[in-house]
Amino acid sequence: MKKIFILLFGLASFAAGAQTTNYQVHSLFVLNIAKYSEWPTADAEFHIVVFGKSKMYDELIKLTTGKNINGHTIKVTQAEAVTDIGSANIIFLADGKSGNLDEIIKATEGKSIMIIAEREGLHKKGAGFSFMLTENNTLRYDINNSVLARRNIKVSKNLSNLANSVI
């Protein structure tokens, strides 16, 4: 737990000085969320889809090249339409595409796909995780455990303990 705390919150503090979004920090959060979560089925590839045009895609490509998540090769793709999501494990919903959340939820219903929203508060509207900035510009996340449970995704208690809020 201490290792996760130092990594996540050390990086979150790194983002504090910037007014613009630090996608390197966001991408590290996404990879650690994936690392400390469990899906019911294990394919050879762990697929992360960035939904919408975002620098997050480039950062994830940089960070995942030659790496794996719990023994699974990481594949990162970008999608502009729900029909392009494919067999994702995680969908990172870019801020500019937040209006597509309901459509994504409907299209992925009954599937073990985690939705991580860049926009604050979307965990209350059906995303599994949503990012938020604290008053001192520290990056944190909120979790919706009931959504994740319906999708048969288990999140480490350590991740829940480090969350800003859990519903």
PyMOL commands that set and color helices and strands:
alter all, ss='L'
color gray80, all
select helices_A, chain A and resi 2-17+23-35+55-64+82-84+95-107+122-125+145-150+157-162
alter helices_A, ss='H'
color red, helices_A
select strands_A, chain A and resi 37-38+45-51+68-69+72-79+90-93+114-117+129-133+139-143+154-155+165-166
alter strands_A, ss='S'
color yellow, strands_A
deselect
rebuild
show_as cartoon
